[in-house]
């Protein structure tokens, strides 16, 4: 997998991390759920990039 594809995957996961984190914080009014959501996205993105 070339570097441009890896960067594309990171951008693809970066946008939902920002938008989804804001929505989740708005719904729960706490950072606990946001941290869990962000960690799940990082693990998924890291798994895809490591292939």
Secondary structure, 3 states (H helix, E strand, C coil): CCHHHHHHHHHHHHHHHHHHHHHHHHHHCCCHHHHHHHHHHHHHHHHHHHC
